[in-house]
C-alpha cells in the first residue's frame, strides 16, 4: 500500500517538477513510475520523464523516493531529484545518467553526485526490469550511456510501468 501511495504522489507532482512533454523532434522517450524492492529493508520508487531529440540532446528529470534503506543502515526516507545528462536506448532497454540536484540526506547522495538508472520495458502486460543507484557504486567509469554500459542489477518492478520508445 505504501508503494502505491508513493507512485501516486510521484505521478501527481510530475508537472510541478517540469517534466518535459514529447515534441515533434523527440527521437527517444522514457517515462513512467515504478516501485522497486530489491530485498528486505530496501525499496524505492522512481518517476521519470527523459527524452532525447534527433540531435542527441537529452533533457528531463528523474525523481527517486527512498522508501526503505534500513538494510544499508539508513533510517531516513525522502526524495532525490535528478536531471538527466545522457541516455542510450537500445530496443526496449534504456540507460540513463543523471546528476543529483536536490537530496534529503547527504548519506544517500549529495547535490552534484552522478547517478544511473536503467530499465527494460517488458511491453503491455509484462513486468519491467529496472534498477538505479549512485554512480560511485554502479558506474565509476561514467560509461552508462556508451556502447558498453556497466552491468547493473536486474530487479523486476513491484508496481508501475515505464515505457521506452
C-alpha positions as CSV (number, residue, x, y, z in Angstrom):
1,X,0.0,0.0,0.0
2,X,2.8,2.4,0.9
3,X,4.4,1.8,-2.5
4,X,1.1,2.5,-4.4
5,X,0.8,5.8,-2.5
6,X,4.4,6.7,-3.3
7,X,3.8,6.1,-7.0
8,X,0.5,8.1,-6.9
9,X,2.3,11.0,-5.2
10,X,5.2,10.9,-7.6
11,X,2.8,11.0,-10.6
12,X,0.9,13.9,-9.0
13,X,4.0,16.0,-8.6
14,X,5.4,15.4,-12.0
15,X,4.0,18.6,-13.6
16,X,5.4,20.6,-10.7
17,X,8.9,19.2,-11.5
18,X,8.6,20.5,-15.0
19,X,8.7,17.0,-16.6
20,X,9.1,17.5,-20.4
21,X,6.5,16.6,-22.9
22,X,7.2,14.9,-26.2
23,X,7.7,17.2,-29.1
24,X,8.0,16.6,-32.9
25,X,11.8,16.2,-32.6
26,X,11.8,13.5,-30.0
27,X,13.9,10.5,-31.0
28,X,13.6,8.6,-27.8
29,X,11.5,9.0,-24.7
30,X,11.5,7.0,-21.4
31,X,8.7,7.8,-18.9
32,X,6.7,6.3,-16.2
33,X,6.7,5.4,-12.5
34,X,7.8,2.2,-10.7
35,X,8.4,0.8,-7.3
36,X,11.5,-1.4,-7.0
37,X,12.1,-3.7,-3.9
38,X,15.4,-5.4,-4.4
39,X,15.2,-7.1,-1.0
40,X,14.3,-6.9,2.7
41,X,15.0,-3.4,4.0
42,X,15.5,-1.9,0.6
43,X,12.8,-0.2,-1.5
44,X,12.5,2.8,-3.7
45,X,10.0,4.4,-6.2
46,X,11.1,6.3,-9.3
47,X,9.2,8.5,-11.6
48,X,11.0,9.7,-14.7
49,X,10.4,11.5,-18.0
50,X,13.5,11.7,-20.1
51,X,13.7,12.4,-23.8
52,X,16.4,12.6,-26.4
53,X,15.9,14.7,-29.5
54,X,17.1,13.8,-33.0
55,X,20.3,15.8,-32.5
56,X,21.2,13.6,-29.4
57,X,20.3,16.4,-26.8
58,X,18.9,14.9,-23.6
59,X,16.5,16.6,-21.2
60,X,14.3,15.5,-18.4
61,X,14.1,14.7,-14.8
62,X,14.2,11.7,-12.5
63,X,12.7,11.7,-9.0
64,X,13.6,8.8,-6.7
65,X,11.7,8.4,-3.4
66,X,13.6,6.3,-0.9
67,X,11.0,4.1,0.9
68,X,13.4,1.9,2.9
69,X,17.2,1.8,3.1
70,X,17.4,0.1,6.5
71,X,19.4,-2.8,5.0
72,X,22.1,-0.2,4.3
73,X,21.9,1.4,7.7
74,X,19.9,4.5,6.6
75,X,16.8,5.3,8.7
76,X,15.7,8.4,6.8
77,X,13.2,8.4,3.9
78,X,12.8,11.1,1.3
79,X,13.2,12.3,-2.3
80,X,16.2,12.7,-4.5
81,X,15.7,14.9,-7.6
82,X,18.0,14.4,-10.6
83,X,18.5,16.0,-14.0
84,X,19.1,13.7,-16.9
85,X,22.5,14.2,-18.5
86,X,22.7,11.3,-21.0
87,X,20.6,8.5,-22.3
88,X,21.2,5.5,-24.5
89,X,18.3,3.4,-25.9
90,X,18.8,0.0,-27.4
91,X,15.5,-1.6,-28.4
92,X,13.3,-1.8,-25.3
93,X,16.2,-1.0,-22.9
94,X,17.3,2.5,-21.7
95,X,20.4,3.5,-19.8
96,X,20.2,7.0,-18.2
97,X,22.9,9.0,-16.5
98,X,21.8,11.7,-14.1
99,X,23.1,14.4,-11.8
100,X,21.6,14.9,-8.3
101,X,20.0,18.4,-8.0
102,X,18.3,18.0,-4.6
103,X,18.6,15.5,-1.8
104,X,17.0,14.7,1.5
105,X,20.1,13.1,3.1
106,X,23.7,13.5,2.0
107,X,24.5,10.0,3.2
108,X,22.3,8.8,0.3
109,X,23.6,11.2,-2.3
110,X,25.0,14.8,-2.4
111,X,23.9,17.5,-4.8
112,X,26.2,17.3,-7.8
113,X,26.8,13.5,-7.5
114,X,26.1,11.4,-10.6
115,X,23.6,8.5,-10.5
116,X,22.4,5.9,-13.0
117,X,19.1,4.3,-13.9
118,X,18.3,1.6,-16.4
119,X,15.1,-0.1,-17.4
120,X,14.0,-2.9,-19.7
121,X,10.4,-2.3,-20.9
122,X,8.5,-5.6,-21.0
123,X,5.7,-4.1,-23.1
124,X,2.0,-4.2,-22.4
125,X,1.1,-6.6,-19.6
126,X,4.7,-7.6,-18.8
127,X,6.8,-6.8,-15.7
128,X,9.5,-4.3,-16.4
129,X,13.0,-4.7,-15.1
130,X,14.7,-1.7,-13.5
131,X,17.4,-0.6,-11.2
132,X,19.2,2.6,-10.2
133,X,21.7,4.0,-7.8
134,X,24.8,6.1,-7.2
135,X,27.5,6.1,-9.9
136,X,30.3,5.7,-7.4
137,X,28.8,2.1,-6.9
138,X,27.5,1.2,-10.3
139,X,29.3,3.3,-12.9
140,X,32.6,4.6,-11.7
141,X,33.9,5.0,-15.2
142,X,30.9,7.0,-16.4
143,X,30.0,4.5,-19.1
144,X,26.3,4.3,-18.6
145,X,25.5,5.9,-22.0
146,X,28.2,4.3,-24.0
147,X,28.0,1.1,-26.1
148,X,29.5,-0.8,-23.1
149,X,27.4,0.3,-20.1
150,X,28.2,-1.3,-16.7
151,X,26.4,-4.4,-15.7
152,X,23.6,-3.4,-13.3
153,X,21.5,-5.4,-11.0
154,X,18.2,-6.6,-12.6
155,X,15.1,-6.4,-10.4
156,X,11.5,-7.0,-11.6
157,X,9.5,-3.9,-10.6
158,X,6.9,-4.4,-7.9
159,X,4.4,-1.9,-9.2
160,X,4.1,0.5,-12.0
161,X,5.3,0.7,-15.6
162,X,8.0,2.6,-17.6
163,X,7.7,3.0,-21.4
164,X,10.8,3.0,-23.5
165,X,10.4,4.3,-27.1
